[in-house]
Amino acid sequence: MRGRGNARSSRALAVSWRPATWHPRLDMGHLSRPRSSSSHRTLPHLFLFFLFVGPFNCLASYSRATELLYSLNEGLPAGVLIGSLAEDLRLVPRAAGRQDQQSQSPERPGAEWNPPLSFSLASRGLSGQYVTLDNRSGELHTSAQEIDREALCLEGGGGAAWGGSISISSSPSSDACLLLLDVLVLPQEYFRFVKVKIAIRDINDNAPQFPVSQISVWVPENAPVNTRLAIEHPAMDPDIGTNGVQTYRLLDYHSMFTLDVEENENGERTPYLIVMGLLDRETQDQYVSIIIAEDGGSPPLLGSATLTISISDINDNCPLFTESQINVTVYGNATVGTPIATVQAVDRDLGTNAQITYSYSQKVPQASKDLFHLDETTGVIKLFSKIGGTVLQTHKLTILANGPGCIPAVITALVSIIKVIFRPPEIVPRYIANEIDGIVYLKELEPVNTPIAFFTIRDPEGKYKVNCHLDGEGPFRLSPYKPYNNEYLLETTKPMDYELQQFYEIAVVAWNSEGFHVKKIVKVQLLDDNDNDPIFLQPLIELTIEENNTPNAFLTKLYATDADSGERGQVSYFLGPDAPSYFSLDSVTGILTVSTQLDREEKEKYRYTVRAVDSGKPPRESVATVALTVLDKNDNSPRFINKDFSFFVPENFPGYGEIGVISVTDADAGRNGWVALSVVNQSDIFVIDTGKGMLRAKVSLDREQQSSYTLWVEAVDGGEPALSSTAKITILLLDINDNPPLVLFPQSNMSYLLVLPSTLPGSPVTEVYAVDKDTGMNAVIAYSIIGRRGPRPESFRIDPKTGNITLEEALLQTDYGLHRLLVKVSDHGYPEPLHSTVMVNLFVNDTVSNESYIESLLRKEPEINIEEKEPQISIEPTHRKVESVSCMPTLVALSVISLGSITLVTVMGIYICLRRGKKHHREDENLEVQIPLKGKIDLCMGERKPMDISNI
């Protein structure tokens, strides 16, 4: 998976200004190429025009070349801003027709040019693949084609010069990888020819890789300690700098080797194998390990290969005999050419170092040499000539085993010759099993009683009884074969196992009554069969790996043994069908790896089978189980069940009461998944239980003081380093009816209001105004008069919804004086409404002539009978029910009388108002009546006269 750099490239940077005189010899080949837009199609015409006027404007300040250098990471997505040419070139807008741009001071970005600037690449080339240029703003962005530094500069780059709109440059003496662009700034009066260099920075997106998967190193077994051997095929990494290969290491040193890394002048690192102990090929001739190359990225990426260290043989062993002397008996009538004995020495070396030649010592008499021939290669001693009557009875043959650069090993063969007058018994073999050069070959799986050979025992003299038996150890039996005489059958007595013993040597011995003995050696070589399954060292392979591992991470090296020989004992390793596809198993080395990152939260345990298969025909196999446990890392932040929590709590909720549970989870395990909760703000009021996540308030909450709270709760896990997250909690206090209505007007029970006798019925006189701090139905207020005192206090009515007090009936002469109304202000709270009372004092008179008198009346305790009735708020107008009258004439008469009365009252009211208005105008033109919260009230239809309200 390709690594990514920063989400936004680092802008560069080094902007160098290099003025140059414009020359008409521009690259017209690039300018004449077709353009996809209209601005591009007009570009060649502008250049042609500029070509003609160029010689006259060669001193213009805009005709100069400029270089810009940017840098960005490889592998960035499309749309990343590389740089703004307009800003980095410090192009300053100017007014139309002004020629001197250099004299202007910089202005804010975004000011308009007149005519507008145009930015374009000199020719398209490869620019459309990697960058896009905004023709108006001059902003340079990455395109949809991802920039790969290794593909650009290691494969296709190198040495490109300026000339195209974009090219690739990679200097062989440095690690710089450049994209080169030519940009034209138009129109002509602002012309610039800009060279843009974009340096591509390397990121660690390539893992080291060895050119071969198997690396072999040969080390002489006599290599001294600290011998250094260069390992061929070092790992390659297309990345550069610290992202390239930094170090090598061995997975298993076997306590005999270590690894060192040397760096040359070019910065190339070569691994060297160093011998740490004394080697002995005869003890162990091969070591297998894994060599790992690691780069310097963060995190580092790894590459591996199998390193096989083979120990080469030297001639450090000489031939040895297992015994110093052998005794041989030869009968005088033995046939010439008959082998009488074989000497065999052993050399533990290999190849030419183990070649042995046999020879007689110089002490052996020539007569013995002529009688007994020694094969210098095989060590077989044969009778070379017929034994005569004058031959010595005993011969001492001293035989030397010679090896390259060695002192010969010595063995003595003492040969005794027995002279016979009569011929000894004869043993004639007839082989049933496969026999080659005196060796019988049997398969190890042959059944019991498998016949090997028939032996016929003869007495040449024909007058002696011959006996026969089998000499030697092994699962064999020699028995007479009836009904024939002197016929014996050699057969097996039990199954043979190649893995226990591969070679047997037995002898069939015959002797007659005269004591003459004869022996026939039978050599049996077992042939291996594929009768053994590969065996894993452990049937259950338990492994652990930490999650978020690097790709192709090493898990273990499987090892199975097979007791069979040759290719039948060669084991290959395979994954079982239940193994996930991202696990890999090298069939030769048995190295088990995982190609992807494992996530414990996605899956914690893997269990699948692996097979060990030998190369026999048919092959045999065995199965082991791999149990892999993914260890947890703290890679998951605590997660709240909801982003926002909302709780509704009634006000006056008791302190440390349970408001609600904050649920949070963490996908990690153990301490990494343990989560502690804490209140970030308002911790002086609220507290949270870490174990249960229960949110509590330390104190009782009052909605009237604060109706809602916004908290931030932080969850922190127990990992190292710890991860955290926050959640928003909104606590809304539900209102309860804990506040009675508060009367704002009248302000006291001692205040009073002057009501003129001329006040028309239905006119508002004053109001009772109250508020309730509660909300909802707890704040819905109803007004009612529960007590009255005065000349005719029932003349006044209060609106239960608004609290407005109006005059119901016209005031009479007898109504002059103080009217006292006890008003009950009640809310609609649940379960029990709350209320307040206030005294409304109305003084009916033409004027306030004696305030002291009124005050004395107010100080007296009023004798008011309380009328307990619930105030009713009517949303719709109340309609009175009118009973139907069956008498129609009566209804008509009442209607006529009512119409006449209304007309008379209206005329009288107008007349009274006109007289009163003139009277008041004469007495006091400045007298006003102020009714709180309702403004000024028109008491008469003809004119508006204010009245005073006295609050005492």
Summary of the structure (lengths in Angstrom):
residues: 952
radius of gyration: 59.6
end to end distance: 89.3
largest distance: 194.8
contacts: 2790
relative contact order: 0.05
helix: 12%
strand: 38%
